[in-house]
Amino acid sequence: MNHYELRILCFGICLTFSFFFSISTHSQTVESDERALLNVGESEGISFSKDSLFLMNLRFRMQNRAGFNTLEGDAFEVSEYEMRVRRLRLRFDGFVGNPRFQYYIQLAFSKADLDLETSLVAQPIRDAILYYFINENLYIGFGQSKLPGNRQRVISSGNLQFADRSTANAIFTLDRDFGFFLYKTIPFKNQSILQLKGVVSTGDGRNASAINDGLAYTGRIEYLPFGRFSNSGDYSEGDFEFEPKPKLALGLTLSENQKATRTGGQLGQELFDARNMNSFIVDGIYKHMGWAVMGEYLHRSSNDPITVDELGEIRYVLVGWGFNTQISKMLDRKNELAVRYANVTPNAQINQFQQRVDEALLGFTHYVNGHRIKIQANLGYKWLEGLAKFENTGNSWTGMFQVEFGI
């Protein structure tokens, strides 16, 4: 265990100890006017409150998985197994002093979530943001959180139909960043809703150091013509709520990242020189009576995507386009079938380095307690350069079994 992993382990132990110590302390307090209120709810986890001056909701979730990958499409021989804790998260949200001043904190503890698979520096902070609610339809934020990018990325990993997001999301998403956030909701008399979201951020991703004077500017508009979804279902995959009437949400995102230092803007390897890049995203989700359809198109461009160092090594901006489509049906209140098709096509500027990738997946989910506790099984096939025949080099199969458990 290296120095960074040891620090995170110690931090997690201290945090867990503090949590249980606080519960013990509250349970021994006699004076009711001094005691914090402890509630346990089905959807909000564990809540601590003190009159109208303080509220903290505590939730955790973990994703334990076992899967396999093959190297060839026509030889179903396992080349590698994946067995690990994919995610382990602690989440805190609430307010202090005034319900208008709210906070949201999310910490990660698994190796993949700490970025230790691609970096030597542990990154436990996923979200750390403060909000001020001007009114019920307008609020601002300052801190680190998800940018208003493609719908699947903004959807929590705990509310997905498959064990992982699509390959298109992996390449072209905007991910998290630090900056100033603005959210505005405009309700109409016919129950339709317009939502406006804008962010000015560093453009360098989560927990970034000061690098240059470039910033990222992101704007998103969403339209819900038939009104709100049940239980915020426009940001949850599958129609677990069995919407009695059709519900539709459409979204459009534009983002400009000036002097970006990473291959994917907020994600990826460091470029040898800073580059400007632009992203265009359009997505939508439809739900009705157990059926759900979600689709998104993502495009990233840069005038000069290739960078070269003194030794001739090349790193490039991941320019091109991709899309993801998912269709699902709730078989009953507990079981769901879903299919996905996704594609990534690189621009001609980088297609000598980056291959086209297509993927198709079949998924089954058994919901024990909604998205909080569920069992998932996926089987997928991935092929390169549009050549789907099993015998083509580089094509592969993947399978995944995952258990999600949380409060």
GUBA-442647 format. One line per 5 residues: number of its first residue (from 1); for each residue x, y, z of N, C-alpha, C. Coordinates in pm, whole numbers, plus 50000, padded with zeros to 5 digits. Example, Ala and Ser with C-alpha at 12.3 -4.5 7.8 and 13.67 -1.06 7.14 Angstrom:
2
1	51319:49431:50780:51230:49550:50780:51320:49670:50780; 51285:49775:50708:51367:49894:50714:51290:50003:50787 $
END
This chain:
407
1	50086:49880:50000:50000:50000:50000:50089:50124:50000; 50065:50215:49901:50151:50332:49895:50101:50442:49989; 50178:50551:49991:50151:50660:50085:50012:50719:50066; 49969:50736:49941:49840:50801:49916:49724:50710:49955; 49736:50580:49925:49630:50488:49963:49617:50481:50115 $
6	49732:50484:50186:49730:50480:50331:49659:50602:50389; 49686:50718:50329:49619:50841:50375:49468:50830:50359; 49423:50778:50243:49279:50766:50218:49216:50666:50314; 49285:50553:50340:49233:50453:50432:49216:50513:50571; 49317:50587:50617:49310:50651:50749:49196:50752:50755 $
11	49181:50828:50646:49073:50927:50640:48937:50859:50651; 48920:50749:50579:48793:50677:50583:48763:50621:50720; 48866:50566:50788:48846:50512:50923:48805:50623:51020; 48875:50738:51010:48843:50851:51099:48701:50902:51075; 48662:50909:50947:48529:50960:50913:48422:50865:50966 $
16	48444:50734:50948:48347:50636:50996:48336:50641:51148; 48452:50651:51217:48453:50660:51363:48376:50782:51410; 48401:50896:51344:48335:51021:51382:48184:51010:51366; 48142:50941:51259:47998:50926:51232:47929:50848:51344; 47987:50730:51379:47925:50649:51482:47937:50714:51619 $
21	48047:50787:51643:48062:50859:51769:47954:50965:51784; 47922:51033:51671:47820:51138:51678:47684:51079:51708; 47654:50960:51650:47526:50896:51679:47517:50859:51827; 47628:50803:51878:47633:50764:52019:47613:50884:52110; 47679:50994:52078:47670:51115:52159:47527:51167:52163 $
26	47460:51170:52045:47323:51221:52040:47229:51133:52120; 47251:51002:52116:47159:50912:52185:47170:50925:52337; 47281:50978:52391:47300:50991:52534:47256:51128:52586; 47224:51220:52499:47184:51354:52541:47042:51350:52595; 47018:51414:52709:46887:51409:52773:46802:51529:52733 $
31	46861:51648:52731:46785:51770:52705:46734:51769:52560; 46602:51763:52545:46545:51753:52411:46571:51878:52329; 46583:51994:52396:46605:52116:52320:46749:52127:52270; 46838:52041:52318:46977:52041:52272:47005:51928:52173; 46918:51830:52170:46947:51710:52093:46918:51732:51945 $
36	47010:51685:51862:46985:51687:51718:46883:51579:51684; 46805:51604:51582:46703:51509:51540:46763:51412:51440; 46750:51283:51466:46804:51180:51379:46689:51107:51312; 46685:51108:51179:46582:51040:51102:46647:50943:51005; 46579:50832:50980:46622:50737:50879:46509:50722:50779 $
41	46533:50764:50654:46431:50759:50551:46468:50666:50439; 46367:50623:50361:46391:50530:50252:46472:50593:50141; 46450:50720:50114:46513:50781:49998:46624:50878:50034; 46624:50929:50155:46720:51034:50191:46828:50986:50286; 46841:50856:50309:46945:50805:50395:46921:50841:50540 $
46	47025:50885:50610:47018:50922:50751:47029:51073:50761; 46937:51135:50835:46934:51281:50846:46957:51324:50990; 47041:51427:51006:47063:51494:51133:47014:51637:51118; 46934:51684:51215:46886:51821:51204:46877:51885:51342; 46884:52016:51343:46872:52095:51466:46783:52214:51434 $
51	46653:52198:51468:46554:52301:51436:46564:52337:51289; 46569:52466:51259:46583:52511:51120:46722:52567:51094; 46817:52534:51183:46952:52591:51172:47052:52496:51107; 47019:52368:51104:47119:52273:51056:47050:52147:51004; 47098:52097:50892:47051:51969:50838:47166:51902:50765 $
56	47186:51774:50794:47283:51695:50720:47221:51561:50684; 47213:51533:50555:47172:51402:50507:47297:51321:50475; 47304:51201:50526:47419:51114:50504:47375:50992:50426; 47444:50965:50317:47416:50846:50237:47547:50781:50196; 47542:50651:50175:47657:50581:50120:47607:50484:50013 $
61	47695:50442:49926:47664:50337:49830:47793:50271:49786; 47779:50145:49750:47892:50071:49697:47846:49987:49580; 47938:49964:49488:47913:49879:49372:48022:49772:49370; 47982:49648:49397:48073:49534:49391:48046:49457:49263; 48152:49424:49190:48131:49364:49059:48229:49251:49031 $
66	48186:49163:48940:48271:49057:48885:48240:49048:48737; 48344:49054:48654:48322:49052:48510:48437:48988:48436; 48422:48981:48303:48526:48922:48219:48534:48998:48087; 48647:48986:48021:48667:49038:47886:48741:48933:47804; 48708:48929:47674:48781:48843:47582:48866:48930:47490 $
71	48965:48870:47426:49049:48942:47331:49001:48926:47188; 48927:48820:47160:48880:48793:47025:48729:48774:47026; 48665:48814:46915:48521:48801:46907:48474:48661:46876; 48557:48580:46806:48514:48447:46765:48566:48337:46856; 48653:48371:46949:48705:48273:47045:48664:48317:47184 $
76	48561:48250:47237:48505:48294:47365:48591:48243:47480; 48716:48289:47480:48809:48253:47586:48840:48379:47667; 48823:48369:47796:48842:48485:47883:48989:48524:47887; 49016:48651:47859:49153:48702:47864:49183:48771:47996; 49078:48823:48061:49099:48887:48190:48969:48890:48269 $
81	48982:48884:48400:48869:48897:48490:48878:49031:48563; 48762:49086:48592:48755:49209:48672:48669:49180:48794; 48729:49179:48910:48657:49156:49035:48704:49260:49136; 48616:49352:49173:48660:49462:49259:48542:49543:49310; 48572:49633:49400:48477:49737:49440:48492:49851:49340 $
86	48395:49864:49252:48406:49969:49149:48388:50107:49210; 48289:50121:49296:48264:50250:49360:48231:50230:49507; 48281:50319:49589:48242:50329:49729:48237:50477:49762; 48117:50527:49786:48097:50671:49801:48029:50705:49934; 48067:50818:49988:47997:50882:50099:47947:51017:50051 $
91	47822:51046:50082:47762:51171:50035:47699:51244:50153; 47724:51373:50159:47667:51460:50261:47600:51578:50192; 47479:51611:50232:47416:51733:50182:47321:51787:50287; 47290:51915:50276:47202:51979:50372:47221:52128:50372; 47199:52191:50488:47218:52335:50499:47269:52369:50638 $
96	47325:52487:50651:47375:52537:50779:47330:52682:50796; 47264:52712:50907:47225:52849:50937:47097:52894:50871; 47081:52864:50745:46965:52909:50668:46942:52810:50555; 46817:52763:50536:46790:52666:50429:46828:52716:50290; 46847:52845:50274:46890:52896:50143:47037:52863:50114 $
101	47116:52845:50219:47259:52813:50203:47277:52661:50218; 47298:52596:50107:47306:52451:50107:47443:52403:50060; 47474:52280:50094:47603:52223:50055:47583:52081:50003; 47679:52037:49925:47677:51900:49872:47821:51852:49864; 47851:51742:49933:47986:51685:49936:47976:51537:49903 $
106	48064:51491:49815:48070:51348:49784:48217:51305:49781; 48248:51202:49858:48383:51150:49867:48388:51008:49812; 48501:50972:49753:48518:50840:49692:48635:50768:49758; 48626:50634:49763:48729:50557:49834:48782:50437:49755; 48718:50398:49646:48770:50284:49569:48886:50329:49482 $
111	48967:50234:49439:49087:50266:49361:49052:50339:49232; 48950:50292:49161:48912:50356:49035:48861:50497:49058; 48783:50516:49165:48728:50649:49195:48835:50747:49241; 48945:50696:49293:49054:50782:49340:49152:50818:49229; 49127:50770:49108:49215:50794:48993:49352:50729:49008 $
116	49364:50630:49096:49493:50566:49118:49528:50466:49008; 49431:50437:48919:49461:50348:48807:49536:50421:48697; 49522:50554:48693:49587:50633:48588:49678:50741:48643; 49687:50753:48775:49767:50860:48835:49826:50811:48967; 49932:50877:49011:49994:50845:49139:49935:50927:49253 $
121	49849:51022:49219:49791:51112:49318:49646:51074:49342; 49611:51043:49466:49474:51007:49501:49384:51130:49494; 49262:51111:49442:49166:51220:49426:49035:51180:49493; 49023:51193:49625:48901:51147:49693:48781:51240:49676; 48803:51366:49640:48693:51463:49634:48625:51454:49498 $
126	48500:51407:49499:48421:51406:49376:48344:51538:49363; 48271:51572:49468:48191:51696:49468:48214:51770:49599; 48223:51901:49589:48233:51988:49707:48184:52125:49662; 48054:52151:49683:47995:52271:49627:47896:52333:49725; 47891:52466:49726:47796:52543:49806:47693:52604:49713 $
131	47568:52605:49760:47459:52663:49681:47389:52773:49761; 47343:52874:49688:47255:52974:49747:47127:52979:49664; 47013:52952:49728:46885:52950:49660:46819:53087:49673; 46817:53159:49562:46753:53291:49560:46603:53275:49574; 46546:53181:49502:46407:53140:49517:46397:52996:49466 $
136	46276:52942:49462:46262:52801:49426:46299:52773:49281; 46309:52876:49198:46340:52856:49057:46474:52914:49014; 46551:52965:49109:46680:53025:49073:46780:53003:49186; 46894:52943:49152:47000:52926:49252:47136:52927:49185; 47237:52957:49266:47374:52965:49217:47461:52871:49300 $
141	47573:52829:49242:47664:52739:49311:47808:52782:49292; 47892:52747:49388:48035:52774:49380:48109:52654:49436; 48193:52593:49353:48268:52477:49398:48290:52378:49286; 48306:52254:49324:48335:52147:49227:48215:52054:49214; 48171:52035:49091:48056:51948:49067:48054:51909:48920 $
146	47953:51831:48883:47938:51792:48743:47895:51911:48658; 47957:51924:48542:47912:52023:48446:47780:51976:48383; 47697:52067:48337:47571:52029:48271:47596:51979:48129; 47658:51863:48119:47691:51804:47990:47588:51703:47946; 47634:51592:47888:47539:51492:47839:47461:51429:47954 $
151	47339:51391:47926:47246:51346:48029:47300:51225:48107; 47356:51128:48034:47401:51007:48103:47512:51037:48203; 47598:51134:48173:47705:51167:48267:47650:51235:48392; 47550:51320:48375:47494:51390:48490:47412:51295:48578; 47349:51194:48515:47279:51092:48592:47378:51023:48685 $
156	47342:51008:48810:47429:50941:48906:47460:50799:48862; 47584:50755:48889:47621:50618:48856:47537:50517:48934; 47469:50562:49039:47379:50474:49112:47243:50460:49048; 47214:50539:48944:47083:50535:48878:47093:50487:48734; 47196:50408:48703:47217:50358:48567:47154:50221:48548 $
161	47121:50191:48421:47066:50060:48387:47175:49956:48365; 47293:50001:48327:47406:49913:48302:47515:49941:48404; 47609:49848:48416:47716:49863:48514:47803:49985:48485; 47818:50020:48357:47901:50134:48318:47827:50221:48217; 47870:50345:48207:47818:50433:48103:47874:50392:47967 $
166	47823:50454:47861:47858:50413:47725:47999:50454:47687; 48050:50392:47581:48182:50428:47528:48182:50571:47474; 48067:50618:47423:48058:50756:47376:48075:50853:47492; 48014:50823:47605:48032:50906:47723:48177:50906:47769; 48242:50790:47765:48380:50780:47812:48474:50871:47735 $
171	48448:50892:47606:48537:50971:47522:48500:51119:47520; 48370:51151:47516:48329:51289:47485:48258:51363:47599; 48246:51303:47716:48177:51372:47824:48255:51494:47874; 48186:51583:47946:48250:51701:48004:48299:51675:48146; 48233:51589:48220:48271:51549:48355:48262:51665:48455 $
176	48341:51655:48562:48336:51752:48671:48438:51864:48649; 48410:51979:48715:48501:52092:48708:48471:52185:48825; 48560:52280:48848:48545:52376:48958:48510:52512:48899; 48407:52577:48955:48371:52708:48903:48244:52763:48965; 48181:52854:48891:48056:52919:48930:47942:52860:48847 $
181	47834:52820:48915:47721:52753:48850:47595:52839:48867; 47512:52841:48764:47385:52914:48769:47275:52825:48710; 47162:52814:48784:47050:52731:48741:46921:52813:48748; 46844:52809:48641:46718:52883:48634:46610:52794:48575; 46496:52785:48643:46381:52708:48595:46268:52803:48561 $
186	46209:52785:48443:46097:52869:48398:45976:52779:48376; 45881:52777:48469:45760:52696:48450:45656:52773:48367; 45581:52700:48285:45476:52760:48204:45339:52712:48252; 45236:52785:48214:45101:52754:48261:45051:52619:48210; 45103:52574:48096:45060:52445:48042:45139:52328:48101 $
191	45211:52352:48211:45291:52254:48285:45426:52223:48221; 45452:52274:48103:45584:52254:48044:45687:52338:48120; 45813:52297:48110:45920:52357:48189:46041:52382:48101; 46102:52498:48120:46228:52532:48054:46334:52550:48163; 46448:52485:48145:46556:52494:48243:46682:52547:48175 $
196	46744:52647:48237:46866:52708:48185:46979:52684:48285; 47095:52643:48234:47209:52613:48320:47335:52672:48258; 47414:52741:48338:47538:52800:48289:47651:52786:48389; 47773:52764:48339:47888:52744:48426:48010:52813:48366; 48085:52883:48450:48219:52930:48416:48314:52854:48508 $
201	48406:52776:48448:48490:52688:48528:48635:52690:48479; 48721:52619:48550:48864:52619:48515:48891:52550:48383; 48809:52449:48349:48832:52373:48227:48932:52261:48242; 48989:52243:48361:49096:52144:48382:49052:52024:48464; 48923:52015:48500:48875:51899:48572:48884:51912:48722 $
206	48847:51805:48789:48839:51811:48936:48977:51812:49001; 48984:51889:49109:49105:51898:49193:49228:51943:49115; 49209:52027:49014:49321:52071:48930:49399:52184:48998; 49527:52191:48966:49611:52301:49013:49601:52418:48916; 49646:52535:48958:49649:52650:48868:49747:52622:48755 $
211	49700:52631:48630:49784:52594:48516:49803:52711:48420; 49692:52772:48375:49703:52885:48282:49581:52974:48298; 49569:53073:48209:49460:53169:48221:49339:53132:48135; 49331:53009:48089:49216:52965:48012:49102:52921:48101; 48979:52947:48058:48859:52907:48130:48767:52829:48037 $
216	48670:52761:48096:48569:52689:48019:48433:52753:48042; 48355:52763:47936:48222:52824:47942:48121:52722:47890; 48027:52684:47976:47931:52579:47942:47789:52630:47964; 47703:52607:47866:47563:52645:47877:47474:52530:47833; 47363:52514:47901:47269:52406:47866:47126:52456:47879 $
221	47042:52411:47788:46899:52440:47792:46824:52308:47785; 46723:52294:47869:46641:52173:47871:46494:52212:47862; 46418:52129:47790:46275:52156:47774:46198:52029:47807; 46102:52041:47898:46014:51931:47936:45872:51967:47894; 45829:51928:47774:45700:51973:47721:45579:51921:47797 $
226	45592:51806:47865:45478:51747:47934:45490:51757:48086; 45575:51848:48132:45590:51869:48275:45696:51781:48338; 45703:51788:48470:45807:51717:48544:45785:51566:48543; 45895:51493:48548:45891:51349:48564:45866:51315:48711; 45811:51198:48736:45795:51152:48874:45932:51124:48934 $
231	45953:51173:49055:46075:51144:49130:46201:51179:49051; 46199:51294:48982:46314:51342:48903:46361:51237:48803; 46267:51170:48739:46299:51060:48648:46369:51101:48521; 46375:51231:48490:46450:51273:48371:46600:51257:48393; 46643:51236:48517:46783:51209:48546:46798:51076:48622 $
236	46726:50976:48570:46737:50839:48620:46701:50747:48505; 46785:50648:48476:46760:50561:48362:46650:50459:48394; 46570:50425:48292:46462:50330:48308:46339:50396:48367; 46221:50340:48335:46096:50395:48389:46052:50315:48510; 46129:50326:48616:46096:50255:48740:45966:50308:48800 $
241	45931:50432:48771:45811:50494:48828:45684:50459:48750; 45696:50394:48634:45581:50362:48549:45498:50487:48523; 45558:50584:48456:45490:50711:48428:45352:50685:48365; 45242:50730:48428:45109:50705:48372:45081:50783:48244; 45148:50898:48230:45135:50979:48109:45273:50996:48046 $
246	45279:51014:47914:45410:51030:47848:45488:51148:47906; 45617:51126:47927:45707:51230:47974:45828:51237:47881; 45869:51361:47851:45979:51382:47757:46067:51495:47807; 46197:51478:47796:46293:51584:47828:46395:51592:47716; 46420:51714:47666:46517:51738:47560:46623:51834:47611 $
251	46749:51809:47575:46857:51894:47624:46957:51928:47516; 47015:52048:47527:47119:52095:47434:47228:52163:47515; 47354:52121:47494:47468:52177:47566:47573:52227:47468; 47626:52346:47495:47740:52400:47422:47850:52433:47523; 47973:52397:47490:48084:52424:47582:48208:52462:47504 $
256	48275:52567:47552:48403:52609:47495:48508:52604:47605; 48613:52527:47582:48721:52512:47679:48847:52576:47621; 48886:52690:47676:49001:52764:47625:49129:52721:47697; 49232:52698:47618:49364:52657:47670:49353:52531:47757; 49279:52434:47706:49264:52307:47777:49397:52233:47779 $
261	49423:52162:47886:49553:52095:47903:49543:51943:47899; 49421:51889:47880:49404:51744:47880:49334:51699:47752; 49353:51572:47716:49305:51521:47587:49153:51526:47575; 49083:51519:47688:48938:51527:47685:48884:51650:47755; 48964:51755:47764:48921:51876:47834:48939:51862:47983 $
266	48833:51817:48052:48840:51796:48196:48895:51657:48232; 48915:51572:48132:48960:51435:48155:49075:51400:48061; 49141:51288:48089:49241:51237:47997:49384:51273:48034; 49477:51227:47949:49618:51258:47969:49645:51406:47947; 49757:51452:48000:49796:51590:47978:49852:51607:47837 $
271	49808:51712:47770:49862:51746:47638:50000:51809:47654; 50078:51806:47547:50210:51870:47551:50198:52022:47534; 50089:52067:47473:50059:52210:47460:49910:52229:47480; 49872:52345:47533:49731:52375:47555:49659:52391:47421; 49531:52352:47420:49450:52363:47300:49310:52413:47336 $
276	49249:52486:47242:49109:52523:47255:49023:52412:47197; 48910:52385:47262:48820:52282:47210:48676:52321:47236; 48587:52271:47152:48444:52301:47163:48365:52171:47165; 48260:52169:47246:48172:52052:47256:48029:52092:47227; 47961:52002:47155:47819:52018:47123:47749:51888:47161 $
281	47643:51899:47240:47573:51781:47290:47423:51803:47278; 47352:51703:47229:47206:51705:47228:47157:51570:47278; 47057:51571:47365:47010:51444:47421:46862:51453:47455; 46804:51339:47484:46664:51334:47523:46631:51204:47592; 46522:51206:47668:46475:51085:47736:46323:51087:47736 $
286	46264:50969:47711:46118:50953:47705:46079:50836:47794; 45971:50853:47870:45924:50745:47958:45771:50738:47956; 45721:50614:47958:45576:50595:47966:45545:50448:47995; 45473:50424:48102:45420:50292:48136:45527:50182:48135; 45641:50211:48194:45745:50110:48205:45845:50109:48092 $
291	45814:50179:47982:45907:50191:47870:45993:50316:47888; 46119:50305:47848:46209:50421:47852:46301:50418:47731; 46318:50535:47670:46408:50550:47556:46497:50670:47583; 46627:50652:47572:46721:50762:47593:46822:50764:47480; 46852:50883:47430:46952:50897:47326:47032:51025:47344 $
296	47157:51021:47300:47241:51141:47307:47346:51138:47197; 47375:51258:47148:47477:51278:47046:47579:51376:47102; 47709:51342:47088:47816:51425:47143:47919:51452:47035; 47967:51577:47029:48066:51614:46929:48170:51707:46992; 48298:51679:46966:48405:51765:47015:48495:51802:46897 $
301	48537:51929:46892:48621:51977:46782:48735:52062:46837; 48843:52068:46759:48958:52153:46790:49031:52180:46659; 49072:52304:46638:49137:52339:46511:49271:52268:46493; 49342:52247:46601:49475:52185:46593:49488:52084:46706; 49430:51964:46690:49419:51871:46803:49547:51798:46841 $
306	49648:51796:46755:49767:51713:46779:49877:51796:46845; 49936:51741:46950:50052:51804:47016:50168:51705:47016; 50290:51758:47007:50410:51674:46998:50516:51728:47095; 50585:51637:47166:50691:51682:47256:50826:51679:47186; 50933:51709:47259:51067:51719:47199:51118:51586:47145 $
311	51065:51475:47199:51110:51343:47156:51023:51285:47045; 50925:51364:47002:50838:51318:46895:50716:51240:46940; 50695:51228:47072:50575:51159:47120:50452:51245:47093; 50342:51179:47058:50221:51250:47018:50110:51229:47120; 50045:51337:47155:49920:51333:47230:49822:51427:47162 $
316	49694:51389:47162:49599:51463:47081:49466:51480:47153; 49397:51587:47116:49261:51610:47165:49171:51504:47102; 49083:51446:47183:48991:51343:47134:48876:51410:47061; 48899:51441:46934:48798:51508:46852:48722:51404:46771; 48595:51433:46746:48511:51342:46671:48370:51348:46725 $
321	48294:51243:46700:48156:51242:46749:48118:51101:46793; 48014:51095:46873:47964:50967:46920:47818:50979:46959; 47752:50866:46970:47613:50867:47016:47585:50742:47097; 47480:50751:47175:47438:50641:47261:47286:50633:47260; 47232:50512:47244:47088:50490:47246:47057:50373:47338 $
326	46961:50391:47426:46918:50286:47517:46766:50275:47518; 46717:50151:47513:46573:50123:47520:46552:50019:47628; 46452:50041:47712:46429:49947:47822:46281:49929:47847; 46249:49816:47910:46111:49784:47947:46110:49720:48085; 46031:49776:48174:46009:49714:48305:45915:49595:48285 $
331	45964:49475:48317:45881:49355:48303:45774:49351:48411; 45809:49399:48527:45717:49418:48639:45780:49523:48729; 45736:49533:48852:45787:49638:48940:45930:49613:48988; 45983:49496:48963:46115:49460:49015:46219:49429:48907; 46176:49396:48786:46268:49344:48685:46262:49425:48557 $
336	46379:49443:48494:46389:49527:48375:46487:49466:48275; 46452:49478:48147:46541:49443:48038:46578:49571:47964; 46705:49583:47923:46751:49702:47852:46852:49663:47745; 46853:49740:47636:46953:49722:47531:47019:49857:47504; 47145:49851:47462:47220:49972:47431:47299:49952:47302 $
341	47302:50059:47221:47396:50064:47109:47465:50200:47115; 47598:50199:47111:47676:50323:47117:47789:50318:47016; 47834:50437:46977:47937:50447:46873:48028:50566:46903; 48157:50550:46870:48255:50659:46874:48327:50662:46741; 48324:50778:46673:48391:50794:46544:48487:50912:46553 $
346	48618:50889:46542:48715:50999:46549:48714:51082:46422; 48751:51210:46434:48767:51295:46317:48885:51249:46233; 48886:51292:46106:48995:51256:46015:49130:51304:46068; 49129:51411:46149:49254:51465:46204:49329:51364:46291; 49257:51272:46354:49322:51180:46447:49292:51033:46416 $
351	49226:51003:46303:49186:50864:46282:49303:50769:46257; 49422:50823:46236:49539:50735:46227:49585:50689:46364; 49537:50756:46469:49574:50719:46606:49457:50655:46682; 49335:50692:46648:49217:50653:46725:49121:50576:46634; 49077:50458:46677:48988:50376:46597:48842:50405:46626 $
356	48758:50379:46526:48614:50382:46549:48577:50262:46636; 48486:50285:46731:48442:50179:46822:48290:50176:46825; 48232:50056:46814:48089:50035:46832:48069:49934:46943; 47960:49948:47017:47929:49851:47122:47779:49827:47129; 47742:49704:47160:47603:49666:47182:47596:49586:47311 $
361	47500:49619:47396:47487:49552:47525:47343:49512:47552; 47329:49401:47621:47201:49356:47674:47212:49354:47825; 47114:49412:47892:47122:49422:48037:46994:49377:48106; 47010:49317:48222:46898:49279:48307:46923:49336:48446; 46820:49396:48504:46831:49453:48639:46716:49403:48725 $
366	46750:49356:48844:46650:49321:48944:46659:49425:49056; 46551:49499:49074:46547:49606:49174:46495:49551:49306; 46580:49547:49406:46540:49504:49539:46473:49619:49613; 46535:49737:49604:46479:49859:49663:46511:49975:49570; 46444:49979:49456:46470:50082:49357:46615:50077:49311 $
371	46670:50195:49279:46810:50202:49238:46906:50190:49357; 46854:50199:49480:46941:50194:49596:47003:50055:49614; 46921:49952:49600:46969:49814:49612:46921:49738:49489; 47014:49694:49407:46977:49626:49283:47087:49531:49241; 47049:49435:49157:47141:49336:49101:47137:49350:48950 $
376	47255:49362:48887:47263:49385:48743:47351:49281:48676; 47310:49243:48554:47390:49153:48471:47391:49207:48329; 47509:49221:48270:47525:49275:48134:47608:49180:48051; 47573:49172:47922:47655:49102:47824:47669:49193:47703; 47794:49218:47660:47817:49313:47552:47918:49265:47450 $
381	47907:49324:47330:48000:49294:47221:48052:49426:47166; 48184:49435:47149:48247:49557:47100:48325:49525:46973; 48310:49612:46871:48383:49589:46747:48447:49719:46697; 48554:49703:46617:48636:49814:46573:48618:49842:46425; 48632:49970:46388:48630:50016:46248:48505:49972:46173 $
386	48395:49955:46243:48269:49918:46179:48261:49775:46130; 48360:49693:46163:48366:49553:46117:48315:49463:46230; 48187:49425:46220:48122:49357:46332:48140:49206:46332; 48198:49148:46229:48214:49003:46226:48302:48957:46341; 48265:48844:46399:48334:48795:46518:48483:48772:46494 $
391	48519:48730:46373:48658:48693:46347:48751:48811:46328; 48698:48932:46319:48784:49049:46296:48870:49079:46419; 48995:49113:46393:49092:49139:46499:49049:49259:46585; 49058:49241:46715:49028:49350:46807:48887:49349:46861; 48797:49275:46797:48660:49266:46849:48659:49181:46976 $
396	48567:49210:47066:48571:49143:47196:48434:49136:47261; 48421:49043:47356:48302:49027:47438:48333:49073:47580; 48228:49116:47647:48242:49153:47788:48117:49111:47864; 48134:49071:47987:48022:49035:48073:48043:49093:48211; 47935:49130:48277:47949:49194:48408:47831:49157:48498 $
401	47863:49123:48621:47764:49104:48728:47796:49206:48836; 47695:49282:48877:47720:49389:48974:47606:49398:49074; 47644:49422:49199:47547:49445:49305:47566:49587:49357; 47458:49662:49355:47458:49799:49411:47387:49794:49546; 47450:49854:49645:47391:49857:49779:47416:49993:49840 $
406	47310:50057:49885:47327:50189:49943:47203:50236:50014; 47213:50353:50074:47100:50416:50141:47090:50560:50093 $
END
